[in-house]
Amino acid sequence: MSDIEWQPLPSPMWPDPAVWTDVRDFTLLVFTQHGVPTWEVRRRANSSSGSRNDLVAAGTADTFEAAKAAALFEASERSPE
């Protein structure tokens, strides 16, 4: 997973820094909320099933890079392989 390409989330809804990426069946969001690096792992919406983009796991971290790493870890732990 070292070749993950993070994309910026649209501003001004998500003030910098704010990024997202898709990993397997999940969408990962990493952003700063009230000055705290925050991460979310959401189940990716499937257009054919009409399912929602459900929150699977979330948390905070000491740094923005640590938040990205935590999101990647959670997604990899929850992915069947």
C-alpha positions in Angstrom: 0.0 0.0 0.0 3.0 2.3 -0.2 1.9 3.6 -3.6 -1.4 5.1 -2.3 -2.2 8.3 -4.1 -4.0 10.8 -1.9 -6.3 13.4 -3.6 -7.2 16.8 -2.1 -10.8 17.1 -0.7 -12.6 20.1 -2.2 -12.2 23.5 -0.4 -13.7 25.4 1.3 -15.9 22.6 2.6 -12.7 20.8 3.7 -10.0 23.3 4.8 -6.4 22.3 4.0 -5.0 19.8 4.8 -7.7 17.4 3.7 -7.3 14.4 1.5 -9.0 11.2 0.4 -8.3 7.9 -1.3 -10.0 4.7 -2.2 -8.5 1.4 -0.8 -10.3 -1.8 -1.8 -13.9 -1.4 -0.7 -13.3 1.7 1.4 -12.9 5.4 1.0 -10.4 7.0 3.4 -10.8 10.6 4.5 -8.1 12.5 6.4 -8.7 16.1 7.5 -8.2 18.5 10.3 -11.1 19.2 12.6 -10.8 21.9 15.2 -7.0 21.7 14.7 -6.9 17.9 15.3 -5.8 15.5 12.6 -8.9 13.3 12.1 -9.4 10.2 9.9 -12.4 8.2 8.7 -12.8 4.9 6.9 -16.1 4.6 5.0 -17.5 1.7 3.1 -17.5 2.9 -0.6 -20.9 3.4 -2.1 -21.9 0.9 -4.7 -24.0 2.6 -7.4 -25.8 -0.6 -8.4 -26.9 -1.4 -4.8 -27.8 2.1 -3.8 -26.1 1.7 -0.5 -24.9 4.7 1.5 -21.3 5.6 2.2 -21.3 4.2 5.8 -18.7 5.0 8.4 -16.7 2.0 9.4 -14.0 3.5 11.7 -12.8 6.9 12.8 -10.3 8.5 15.1 -7.7 11.2 15.7 -4.0 11.3 15.6 -1.1 13.5 16.8 0.0 14.4 13.2 -1.6 14.5 9.8 0.7 11.8 8.5 -0.2 9.6 11.5 -3.9 10.1 10.7 -3.2 8.9 7.1 -1.3 5.8 8.4 -4.1 5.0 10.9 -6.8 5.2 8.2 -4.7 2.9 5.9 -4.1 0.5 8.8 -7.8 0.3 9.6 -8.8 -0.3 6.0 -6.2 -3.0 5.5 -7.3 -4.8 8.7 -10.9 -4.7 7.7 -10.3 -5.9 4.1 -10.7 -9.6 3.3 -7.6 -10.9 1.5 
